[in-house]
Amino acid sequence: MIIFFALILHWYLSLFFQTIFLHRYASHNMFKMTPFVEKVFYFLTFLFQGSSFLHPAAYGVMHKKHHAHTDTPNDPHSPVHIKNIISFNLATVVEYRKLVNDFAEGKRNDSTVPRWEIMEKIAESLITRAAFILIYFLFYYHFSTANWQYIFLPIHIMMGPIHGFIVNWFGHKSGYRNFDSLNDNSKNTLPLDFLMMGELYQNNHHYKPNNINFAVKWYEYDFGFLATQFLKRMRIIY
């Protein structure tokens, strides 16, 4: 029971910061944060993504490219043009690592994405990632009640990329479309997107990329949007 609870908690904490900080803030600039709050969100993204931490600046730039070239050969991750799951993930990793290295080497500078160079170096360190993996393993070693529960350990280790894969693959492959006029293959995969906090309303999102609410129909609920409304009321974002 403890292992299952830890998996669910880690899933949603990691997802919360991916959809709020990496996607809606770093990629689309849908709202603003003070410099202090931005660093708090940056650190918490690092903490809860852990070994699978995704570089906010690289994530933001790659996602902007995805929107600029959706489901074309220039899209860094499109299941329309890369039909094999392994090749799909490999292409995403190659594009992402190139951007990470470009930022680290000073070859790229973009004022529209959040930077925190010290945290970038710490988070990208193999020692840091290995330390998180060790923490996850020790948690399982201490709290697991059966050996089969270790099958969930890789999900903790690769949490960030798993979320990205689910959205980028299924959100452009399976589901329904509210806006057929779009010249892409974006889909709304789930009628009620509690699993991905609104991220699987891809057709809605691509129709209006800067609309902070990804839901359109009465039966669609964007839990990420509800979270931003709470943060706004608390004056954490504006």
N, C-alpha and C positions, 0 to 999 in steps of 0.2 A: 504493500500500500504506500509506503514512504517513497519507494522508487517511482511509482506511477505518479504520485503527487508532485515529486520533484521534476519529472519530465514535463508535465502539464505547466507547472509554474515557469520552468525555464523556457518552454515553447512560447508562452505568451509575453513574458518579460522581454525576451529577445525580439519577438515580433513587434511588440509595442514600439521599441526604439528604432526598429528598421522602418516601420511605416511612418512614424511621426518624425524622427530625426533624419534618417537617411533619404527617405522618399519624398515626403511632403515638404520638408524643410530644406535639406541640402540639394535635392534635385530640382524641385519646383518653386522654392522660395514662396510658399503659400502663406506664410506668416513670418513674423520677426521675433527674435529673442535678443535680450541684452547680452553683451559679451560674457558676463558671468554665467547666465543661464545656459548659453550655448556650450560653455565648457562643462557645465554639470551634465548636460545631455550627452555631450561627447564622451565623458568619462563613464557614464552609466551605460552607454552603448557598448563601450569597450568591456565593461564589467560583465554585462549579461550576454554578449555575444562570445566573449572569452576567446577560446582557441580559434573560433571562426570569425573573429572581428573583421568587418569590412571597412576599408579605408573610406571615410566619408567623401573626400574630394574625388577620388577615383570612381566611387559609386555614382556620385552626382554627374560627373562628366559622361560616364558610360551610359547612364540613363537618359541624359539629354540626347545623346547620339541615337539611342533606341527610338526615341520619339521623332527625331528628325528623319529617320530612315526606316520606319516601322515595316517589318516584313518584306524588306527589299534585301538584295545581296549585301548592302552596306550596314544592315542591322547587326549589331554584335551578338545578338541571341534571338534568332527567329526559327521556330520549328517548321515554318513554311519552307525555308531554304536549307535548313540543317535537320533532316528527318530522323537521324540516328541520335539517341539520347546521349551516348558517350561522346560523339563528335560535337553535339550541342553544348554539353558542359565543358568540354575541352576548349572550344572556341571562346566561350565566355571567360574561362580562366585566363587564356592567353591575352585577350583584350584587356581584362582587368589588371593583370600583373604588369602589362606594359604601361598602363596609366599610373599605377603605384610607383613603378621605377622612374617614370618621367617626373613625377612630383618630387620624389626623393632626390633626384639628381639635378633638380632645378630647371629641367627642360620645359616644364609647363607651369604656368601661373594663371590662376583663374580666381578672380575676386568674388565670384558668385557662389563659391562652394566653401564650406568651413575648413579651416586649417588650424592645426595645433601640432607643430612639428615635433615637439618633445614626445607627445603622446603617440604620434605616428611611428616614431622610432621604437618606442617601448612596445606598442601593440604589434608591430610587424616583426619583432625579434622572435626568432625560433625558440629561444629560451623561454620567452613569455608564453608562447603558444604551448610549449611542452609542459610548462608549469600548470597551465589550466587543465591540460589533459590528465596530468597526474592527480590534480584535485578531484576531477570527475571520477577517475578510477578509484581513488581512496574512498570517496563517498559511496560508490557502489560496493566496494569491498567491505565497508563497515555496515551498510544498511540493507544490502540485497539479501533476500531470504531464499533465493534459488538461483542456480547458475544461469538458467535461461533468461533471467532479467538483464544480463549483460548485453543482450542483443540491442538494447536501447542506448547503450553507451555511445556508439557512433553518431547517433542523432545529436547528442549533446556536443560532440566534438565538431560536427559539421553543420550546426544549427543555422547560421546565417546563409550559407550557400544553398541549403535545403529549402529555406523559405524562398530564396530567389529563383531556384529551379521550378518550384511549384507554380509560382506566379508567371514566370516567363514561358514555361512550357505549356501548362494547361490553359492559361489565360489567353493563349493564341492558338489553341488547338481544339478545345472541347467546351461546349456550352451554347448559349443562345445570344442573339444580338438584338439590342434595342435600336441600333443605328446602322443600317445596312449601307448607308451612303458612304461610309468610310472605306477608303481604298486600302484596307488591310484585313487581317484575319483575326482581329481582337475579338474575344468572347467574354461573356459573363458566365463564369463556370458554376457558381453556386447561387441559387435564388436567395438564400440567407447566409451571408458570408461571415459566420462566427468563427470559422476555422482560420481565416487569414485576415481578419479585421478590415475588410473592405478591399483588400488588394486584388481579389479575383473578379472585381467588376471592371475588367480590362476594357471592354467595349465602351462602357460609359466613360471611363477615364480617358481613353484615347479620343473620344468625341470632344470632350472639354478638359484638356490636360491640366489646366490650372484651377479647375473647380475643386474646392477642398472637400466637397461631399461627393463621393464616388457613386452613391446610390441615386437612382432615378425613379424607378417604379415604387408603388406603395408597399410591395412585399420585399423590397431590397433595403437592408439596413447596413450602413457603413459604420461599424463600431470604432474605426479609427477616427472618423469625423466626430463622433460623439465624444471621443477622448480629447480632441482638439477644442471642442466647445467647453469642456470642463476646465482644461488648461487656460483657456481664455478668461473664463469667469474667475479663476483663481489668480489672474493677472501674471501668469507665468509666461505666456506668449501673447503677442498682440499683432 
